[in-house]
Amino acid sequence: MAEEEQKHHHHFFHHHKDEESPSEVDPKKEEKHHKHKEHLGELGALAAGAYALHEKHQAKKDPENAHKHKVAEEIAATVAVGSAGFAFHEHHEKKEAKKHACE
């Protein structure tokens, strides 16, 4: 009965002492990680920009639903700017990781 009372608790976050700490991360691996995320940001900016242009064309082509298309265009343009900003941020993170790898 005492064994049943001492059940193993499942926690949402698992903390392992043998895992690498953030200071022990391989610099080349970190640089590759940021490069990958930079490319994803660029791809997102490209896709959102293309969709914004598509919606702009649809607004001209379909005057009955032009307002809906203009709203979608503005949202897509905002997403494109945000994604480009993310890519720019990751570019600088990649440069910083590369600088630390050289040290």
Buried (B, 14 or more C-beta within 10 A) or exposed (E): EEEEEEEEEEEEEEEEEEEEEEEEEEBEEBBEBBBEBBEBBBEBBBBBBEBBBBBBEBBEEEEEEEEEBBEBBEBBBEBBBBBBEBBBBBBEBBEEBBEEEEE
